[in-house]
Amino acid sequence: GKLVRFAGRFVGRSTTLPGQIALKMDSTLLKKMKFDGKVIAVTGSNGKTSTVELIAAILRGAGNTVVLNEKGANQLEGVAKSVLTHADLQGRVVADILLLECDERSTAQIFRYFPPKQLVITNLFRDQLTRNGHPEWVYDAIKPAIFPETTLILNADDPLVSCFARDHDPARVKWFGLDQCPVSTREHRGVYHDGARCPVCRGRMEYACYHYAHIGHYACPACGHRRHGADFAVTALDLKAGRLTINGETDISLAFKSIYNVYNILAAWSVCSLAGADRETMARVINNYVLKNGRMVQFTLGGHHGTLLTSKHENSVAYDTNLGYIARTEEPCRVLIIVDAISRKYFTGETSWLWDIDFDLLNRDHVEKVILCGKYVNDLALRFDYTGIPPERIVCYDAVAQAAGALAEDGGEEPLYVVTCFSDRDKLLNLVRRDQ
């Protein structure tokens, strides 16, 4: 496996291929690895990569040696490759912490031989329906990876995630969540509502407030399933100013003013607190931390200063969060939406997920133009026909290069926001100048 990894670096296939080959040679490979440190894992629909990056930065800042699957190779083969990378030829991994981002469907396989000391579950949303089906199917896939000796760190604001605690030792469950704040609303926002019914009894759920989608403060009058009090809470939040307060005592400045970022920070804070990191170190590392995983990239195209906001295709909540970020800006801007390839992992032409996205969030006076492009531009254009956005503000191009060329030559200097997926982002970034 280590030899294949070395060779793969020269042919661009080093992400999972070493793990694939090693597991074919010995399917019990992970059982034979030797590691005396702490295993921490993160799974869920959204926020895994960013949360893992934050945890690694904090724990390293606190003096720990951390090994992780940095490139987001989060299925069994990718985890095997990461462990192989850091192991010697006797299978020993020398580190304080093995930190793993885990695909939801792969958790049971990954932890078959080494249950994590701590498992963070960020949220469960509609995500890649072609391969994942409904969020409750994903819940059932994660359930076998819950071991009695594992401490669960759960999003208290997600009614489905909170169900993982029902059969678990309460002493081994810790909760993180967001208090009611200015971003909270009394009414649900979004095209669909996956929290309308209780995941336990199917009764009608009641919400005191929503933070976004079905994430909020919920209670079922029929069976009593309700939001648990948070051990780690954002007690004050001002997204516009980019400030939050954790547990009423620690102020954090946000480099990226997104509700997603708030939850990623809170999840990371919870894990690192339990791992022994002190409050001052955590605050120092997180303050104005800029993610390095490519979720947000600054660039220049013609006269436009651009910001690429990576949004998972087939994941409407990821899109809604980034569209909401654009909607909260007040400076005149342009928005480019690219759907050229739906997935890097499999082929599908299924685009029904476009109808789950609240594109009406872009119906703001400061959004002067919306540019649609890519192989699925006609699907995008049809979806935008059913928004309230004036048709004269919408422009369509068949190819990413055409859209980029038009923007480079239009003579405008307005900020440009790009919303697309990892499968398509480099098609644009290869045509622009990245800002340092």
Disulfide bonds with the S-S distance in Angstrom:
none
